[in-house]
Amino acid sequence: CFFHIGQLDQSNSKWIWIKAKMNENEIGEIIKLLKGAKNSTSFYHSFNGKETKLWFNRKEDFLFVKIENISKPLSIGEQEVLRILLEYIIIKKNIAD
């Protein structure tokens, strides 16, 4: 599974996108966090010669997702959409295998 996060560069009005790869175990950890079973998790990947660090932290009603130096707070609604998508990815992956 690949996760993309973007940030608008105010200097040139272009989006900067960072892609990170996650495996099933990591997706499961994120789902646990989204369901409130834990407050934070992080992963470190080396993929295609690029090293990437991912952080997921809960603070009050927000979940903060950080990939490298780009951070995005997710509202309660966005968190629910992410949970549904990640659960769907796990189901599809296991059916395809």
C-alpha positions as CSV (number, residue, x, y, z in Angstrom):
1,C,0.0,0.0,0.0
2,F,1.3,3.5,-0.8
3,F,0.3,6.5,1.2
4,H,0.6,10.0,-0.3
5,I,0.6,13.3,1.6
6,G,0.8,16.7,0.0
7,Q,1.5,20.2,1.0
8,L,1.1,23.4,-1.0
9,D,4.3,25.3,-1.5
10,Q,3.3,28.9,-0.8
11,S,6.3,30.3,-2.7
12,N,5.2,28.9,-6.1
13,S,1.7,27.6,-5.5
14,K,2.7,24.0,-6.4
15,W,2.0,20.9,-4.5
16,I,4.8,18.9,-2.9
17,W,3.9,15.2,-2.7
18,I,5.6,12.5,-0.6
19,K,4.9,8.8,-1.2
20,A,5.5,6.2,1.5
21,K,5.0,2.5,1.4
22,M,3.3,0.5,4.2
23,N,2.9,-3.2,4.8
24,E,-0.1,-5.0,6.3
25,N,1.3,-5.0,9.8
26,E,1.8,-1.2,9.7
27,I,-1.7,-0.7,8.3
28,G,-3.0,-2.8,11.2
29,E,-1.2,-0.5,13.7
30,I,-2.7,2.6,12.1
31,I,-6.2,1.0,12.2
32,K,-5.7,0.3,15.9
33,L,-4.7,3.9,16.4
34,L,-7.8,5.1,14.5
35,K,-10.0,2.9,16.7
36,G,-8.5,4.4,19.8
37,A,-6.5,1.4,21.0
38,K,-3.3,3.4,21.0
39,N,-2.2,7.0,20.7
40,S,0.8,6.9,18.4
41,T,2.8,4.7,16.1
42,S,5.7,5.3,13.7
43,F,7.5,3.4,11.0
44,Y,10.8,3.7,9.1
45,H,11.2,2.4,5.5
46,S,13.9,2.1,2.9
47,F,12.2,1.8,-0.5
48,N,13.9,2.1,-3.9
49,G,16.9,3.7,-2.3
50,K,14.9,6.3,-0.4
51,E,14.5,6.3,3.3
52,T,11.2,7.5,4.8
53,K,9.9,8.0,8.3
54,L,6.2,8.0,9.1
55,W,4.6,9.2,12.3
56,F,1.0,9.0,13.4
57,N,0.0,10.7,16.7
58,R,-3.3,11.4,18.3
59,K,-3.9,14.7,20.2
60,E,-7.4,15.4,21.4
61,D,-9.8,14.9,18.4
62,F,-7.1,15.1,15.7
63,L,-4.7,12.5,14.3
64,F,-1.5,14.0,13.0
65,V,0.1,12.2,10.1
66,K,3.7,13.2,9.3
67,I,5.8,11.8,6.5
68,E,9.3,13.3,6.5
69,N,8.8,17.0,6.9
70,I,5.2,17.2,5.8
71,S,2.4,17.0,8.4
72,K,-1.4,16.9,8.1
73,P,-3.9,16.9,10.9
74,L,-6.9,14.7,10.2
75,S,-10.4,15.6,11.6
76,I,-12.7,13.0,13.0
77,G,-14.4,12.6,9.7
78,E,-11.1,12.2,7.8
79,Q,-9.9,9.6,10.3
80,E,-13.1,7.6,9.7
81,V,-12.6,7.7,5.9
82,L,-8.9,6.7,6.4
83,R,-10.0,3.7,8.6
84,I,-12.5,2.5,6.1
85,L,-10.0,2.8,3.2
86,L,-7.3,0.9,5.1
87,E,-9.6,-1.9,6.2
88,Y,-10.7,-2.2,2.5
89,I,-7.0,-2.4,1.4
90,I,-6.4,-5.2,3.9
91,I,-9.5,-7.1,2.7
92,K,-8.6,-6.7,-1.0
93,K,-5.0,-7.6,-0.4
94,N,-5.9,-10.9,1.4
95,I,-8.5,-11.8,-1.3
96,A,-5.9,-11.2,-4.0
97,D,-3.3,-13.3,-2.3
